[in-house]
Amino acid sequence: MGFPHRIETGRMVLRLYRSQDIDSVVEIMANWEVTQWLSTNIPFPFTRVDGEAHIKEGISDFKDGTSFRYAIEDTETGRFIGSIRVFSLTEETEIGYSVHPDFWGKGLGTEMLVAAIGAGFETGVIKCFFAMTASDNHGSRRILEKVGFRHVGSPPPALQRCGHGQGCSEYFRLTKEDW
């Protein structure tokens, strides 16, 4: 069983990317308040060309089952508010997300993370999710902890990569048993 193409929660829809998402993707990823916390796999400055590649890759990866990236849409307004990605359909996989600053502090990050993790565990394949964040990214740390992730120190050497700001120095895990 793979990931569903659409997941609905109380306040949002997690759905496949569409080419029409380009302006919203670029607006979020070109915002230093967001990008400073992301891996340098996300270029900065983030351009329209980067956005087109990001969307194309997200659609292609979802289709072939190598990665599952969702656009997050507010159900009340239809506004694109961010994205979430499950990096693979394997027993242990990384999850990452970004949210437009207009939506920070409203519980939406927690809601989308719960939805994506629930879908991941329902596949029957994933047994553990992990996430990385910077030590000063207090908002992301709170989201991870609210959902049940446990801080387990620094990322293993094979996963260490630097972010634009402080890097991804903190490593969190959530097992199916702890879910």
Residue pairs with C-beta under 8 A, 6 or more apart in sequence:
1 122
1 123
1 124
1 125
2 65
2 68
2 89
2 123
3 62
3 68
3 86
3 89
3 119
3 120
3 123
4 119
5 15
5 16
5 62
6 13
6 14
6 15
6 16
7 13
7 14
7 15
7 70
7 115
7 116
7 119
8 14
8 75
9 111
9 112
9 114
9 115
10 111
11 74
11 75
11 76
11 108
11 111
12 72
12 73
12 74
12 75
12 81
12 108
12 111
12 112
12 115
13 72
13 73
13 75
14 70
14 71
14 72
14 84
14 112
14 115
14 116
15 70
15 71
15 73
16 58
16 59
16 62
16 70
16 71
17 25
17 55
17 58
17 59
17 62
17 69
17 70
17 71
17 83
18 55
18 71
19 52
19 55
21 55
21 71
21 80
22 48
22 51
22 52
22 55
24 71
24 79
24 80
25 51
25 54
25 55
25 71
25 80
25 83
26 46
26 47
26 48
26 50
26 51
27 100
28 34
28 80
28 82
28 83
28 98
28 99
28 100
29 35
29 38
29 42
29 46
29 50
29 51
29 54
29 98
30 44
30 45
30 46
30 47
31 100
31 101
32 44
33 101
34 98
34 99
34 100
34 101
35 42
35 44
35 46
35 164
36 163
36 164
36 165
37 133
37 134
37 137
37 140
37 163
37 164
37 165
38 96
38 98
38 163
38 164
39 96
39 161
39 162
39 163
39 168
40 161
40 162
40 163
40 164
41 161
42 164
43 50
44 164
57 69
58 67
58 69
58 83
58 85
61 67
61 68
61 69
62 68
62 69
65 89
66 88
67 85
67 86
67 87
67 88
68 85
68 86
68 89
68 116
69 83
69 84
69 85
69 86
70 83
70 84
70 85
70 112
70 116
71 80
71 83
72 80
72 81
72 82
72 83
72 84
72 99
72 108
72 112
73 79
73 80
73 81
74 81
74 103
74 108
80 100
81 99
81 100
81 102
81 103
81 108
82 97
82 98
82 99
82 100
82 103
82 108
82 109
82 112
83 97
83 98
84 95
84 96
84 97
84 112
84 113
84 116
85 95
85 96
85 97
86 93
86 94
86 95
86 116
86 120
86 126
86 129
87 93
87 94
87 95
87 96
88 94
89 123
89 125
89 126
90 125
90 126
91 125
91 126
91 127
91 128
92 126
92 127
92 128
92 129
92 130
93 120
93 126
93 128
93 129
93 130
94 129
94 130
94 131
94 132
94 159
95 113
95 116
95 117
95 120
95 129
95 130
95 131
96 131
96 132
97 109
97 112
97 113
97 116
99 108
99 109
99 112
103 109
104 139
105 139
109 139
109 140
109 143
110 143
110 146
110 147
113 143
113 144
113 147
114 147
117 129
117 147
117 174
117 179
120 126
120 129
121 176
121 179
126 176
127 175
127 176
128 173
128 174
128 175
128 176
129 149
129 173
129 174
130 159
130 171
130 172
130 173
130 174
131 140
131 144
131 149
131 171
131 172
132 155
132 159
132 168
132 169
132 170
132 171
132 172
133 140
133 141
133 144
133 168
133 170
133 172
134 140
134 163
134 165
134 166
134 167
134 168
134 169
134 170
135 166
135 169
135 170
136 165
136 166
137 166
141 151
141 170
141 172
144 151
144 172
144 174
145 151
145 172
147 174
148 174
148 178
148 179
149 172
149 173
149 174
150 172
150 173
150 174
150 178
151 170
151 171
151 172
152 171
152 172
152 173
153 170
153 171
154 160
154 169
154 170
154 171
155 168
155 169
155 170
155 171
156 171
159 168
159 171
160 168
161 167
161 168
162 168
